Amino acid sequence: MFEVLVYVYENYWQGAACPESDRLGRKLMAAGFDADEIQQALIWLEGLSVAARGTQLSAPDISSEPTAPSRSGGLQAQSSNSLRVYSVAEQTHLGPQSLGFVSFLDNAGMLAPHMREVVLDRAMAAPGDPVALDDLKIIVLMVFWSFGKEPDALLLDELCEDTEGRLAH
């Protein structure tokens, strides 16, 4: 599934240019991907679209107080004192490496809270137990893609760089 997601990211860099699910499925089939992988990826991408739209529709009203509910009845602004507590299911499915990476992105301010929640949602929907760190990085890329945002250059380097041969100093 992740090979298909990388292909979609590389070929439809601007999410708005990505064709509808049926047409995308045909294009992926023509590119030589396995039908089962295509189906998994399309279902995952539909979930990503729903999650991204959900956070955009219920984004907090920044003119209101942080503790007041938004007009749409959705999310509230996250306080700077907020702490994200991961459920046992999230800890088990994501594993320490992936959770550590999400925490790093969150603490560094590279991942907005609403985008973090979409990353976690899509990671929970991804195969693998635990989710591999390289797969999580693809998920993060796809979340930025779905919001139409380009990751910071340093983050993009971290997400795309092969760390296999990296030496620690």
Secondary structure per residue as TSV (DSSP state, phi and psi in degrees):
chain	resnum	aa	ss	phi	psi
A	1	M	-	360.0	-39.4
A	2	F	H	-68.6	-29.4
A	3	E	H	-64.5	-38.2
A	4	V	H	-66.0	-42.8
A	5	L	H	-63.0	-40.7
A	6	V	H	-63.3	-42.0
A	7	Y	H	-60.3	-44.8
A	8	V	H	-62.3	-44.2
A	9	Y	H	-61.7	-46.1
A	10	E	H	-68.9	-35.2
A	11	N	H	-93.6	-20.5
A	12	Y	-	-128.1	57.9
A	13	W	-	-52.2	-38.6
A	14	Q	S	-92.3	116.0
A	15	G	G	-52.8	-32.3
A	16	A	G	-66.3	-22.4
A	17	A	G	-82.4	-8.7
A	18	C	S	-71.9	130.5
A	19	P	-	-70.6	167.7
A	20	E	-	-60.4	162.5
A	21	S	H	-53.5	-47.6
A	22	D	H	-63.2	-46.4
A	23	R	H	-67.0	-40.3
A	24	L	H	-62.4	-41.2
A	25	G	H	-59.1	-42.2
A	26	R	H	-65.1	-40.7
A	27	K	H	-65.8	-39.0
A	28	L	H	-68.0	-37.7
A	29	M	H	-63.9	-42.1
A	30	A	H	-66.4	-27.3
A	31	A	T	-77.5	-9.6
A	32	G	T	101.1	12.5
A	33	F	-	-79.1	153.0
A	34	D	-	-69.0	140.8
A	35	A	H	-59.2	-39.5
A	36	D	H	-66.0	-41.7
A	37	E	H	-64.7	-39.3
A	38	I	H	-62.7	-45.8
A	39	Q	H	-61.3	-45.6
A	40	Q	H	-59.7	-45.4
A	41	A	H	-64.9	-41.1
A	42	L	H	-65.5	-39.9
A	43	I	H	-64.1	-43.9
A	44	W	H	-63.1	-43.3
A	45	L	H	-64.8	-36.1
A	46	E	H	-64.2	-41.8
A	47	G	H	-62.1	-37.9
A	48	L	H	-63.8	-43.4
A	49	S	H	-61.9	-44.0
A	50	V	H	-64.3	-44.9
A	51	A	H	-64.9	-43.1
A	52	A	H	-65.2	-43.7
A	53	R	H	-63.0	-38.8
A	54	G	H	-62.5	-39.9
A	55	T	H	-76.0	-30.0
A	56	Q	H	-73.7	-37.7
A	57	L	H	-70.6	-32.2
A	58	S	T	-109.1	24.1
A	59	A	-	-61.8	144.2
A	60	P	-	-65.8	150.6
A	61	D	-	-81.6	109.8
A	62	I	T	-70.7	-13.4
A	63	S	T	-81.1	-14.8
A	64	S	S	-92.4	168.7
A	65	E	-	-67.7	149.1
A	66	P	T	-59.9	-26.2
A	67	T	T	-90.8	-10.9
A	68	A	S	-82.9	140.9
A	69	P	-	-65.1	149.6
A	70	S	-	-70.6	162.4
A	71	R	T	-62.8	-29.2
A	72	S	T	-82.8	-4.4
A	73	G	S	79.2	12.9
A	74	G	-	-97.9	-130.6
A	75	L	-	-67.4	155.7
A	76	Q	-	-109.8	155.7
A	77	A	-	-62.5	139.6
A	78	Q	-	-80.7	131.4
A	79	S	-	-73.8	152.6
A	80	S	T	-66.4	-15.9
A	81	N	T	-92.6	2.4
A	82	S	-	-68.2	152.9
A	83	L	-	-134.5	127.7
A	84	R	-	-88.2	119.2
A	85	V	-	-104.3	126.1
A	86	Y	-	-89.1	135.3
A	87	S	-	-69.9	165.3
A	88	V	H	-61.1	-40.3
A	89	A	H	-62.7	-41.8
A	90	E	H	-65.0	-43.8
A	91	Q	H	-61.3	-41.5
A	92	T	H	-70.1	-47.8
A	93	H	H	-71.6	-37.4
A	94	L	H	-84.3	-35.4
A	95	G	H	79.2	165.5
A	96	P	H	-65.6	-37.9
A	97	Q	H	-64.1	-47.9
A	98	S	H	-68.7	-40.7
A	99	L	H	-63.8	-39.8
A	100	G	H	-62.1	-38.9
A	101	F	H	-68.2	-42.2
A	102	V	H	-62.3	-42.9
A	103	S	H	-63.4	-40.4
A	104	F	H	-59.0	-49.1
A	105	L	H	-62.2	-40.4
A	106	D	H	-65.3	-49.7
A	107	N	H	-67.0	-30.3
A	108	A	T	-80.6	-5.8
A	109	G	T	75.9	18.4
A	110	M	-	-88.2	-14.0
A	111	L	S	-131.8	111.7
A	112	A	-	-61.9	150.5
A	113	P	H	-54.7	-40.7
A	114	H	H	-68.7	-32.8
A	115	M	H	-73.0	-35.5
A	116	R	H	-59.2	-42.0
A	117	E	H	-66.4	-35.3
A	118	V	H	-68.4	-40.8
A	119	V	H	-58.2	-47.1
A	120	L	H	-64.3	-41.3
A	121	D	H	-61.0	-47.3
A	122	R	H	-71.9	-31.4
A	123	A	H	-67.2	-37.1
A	124	M	H	-67.4	-26.0
A	125	A	T	-87.9	-4.5
A	126	A	S	-88.1	151.2
A	127	P	S	-72.8	161.8
A	128	G	S	110.0	140.0
A	129	D	S	-144.8	91.8
A	130	P	S	-83.5	166.4
A	131	V	-	-68.8	129.3
A	132	A	-	-65.9	146.5
A	133	L	H	-59.4	-41.1
A	134	D	H	-62.4	-36.4
A	135	D	H	-68.3	-39.5
A	136	L	H	-63.2	-37.6
A	137	K	H	-63.5	-37.0
A	138	I	H	-65.5	-39.7
A	139	I	H	-61.0	-44.7
A	140	V	H	-60.8	-44.5
A	141	L	H	-57.7	-45.0
A	142	M	H	-66.6	-32.4
A	143	V	H	-68.1	-45.4
A	144	F	H	-57.9	-44.1
A	145	W	H	-57.9	-44.2
A	146	S	H	-67.4	-27.8
A	147	F	T	-88.7	-1.3
A	148	G	T	69.9	28.3
A	149	K	-	-114.8	144.7
A	150	E	-	-95.1	129.2
A	151	P	-	-63.3	151.4
A	152	D	-	-52.1	148.5
A	153	A	H	-57.6	-40.4
A	154	L	H	-67.6	-38.8
A	155	L	H	-67.4	-42.5
A	156	L	H	-60.4	-40.2
A	157	D	H	-62.3	-43.0
A	158	E	H	-65.8	-37.4
A	159	L	H	-74.1	-31.3
A	160	C	H	-102.3	-16.6
A	161	E	S	-74.8	139.0
A	162	D	-	-82.5	111.4
A	163	T	-	-90.7	6.4
A	164	E	T	-57.2	-44.4
A	165	G	T	-96.8	10.1
A	166	R	-	-71.9	134.5
A	167	L	-	-102.0	135.1
A	168	A	-	-82.4	140.1
A	169	H	-	-96.3	360.0
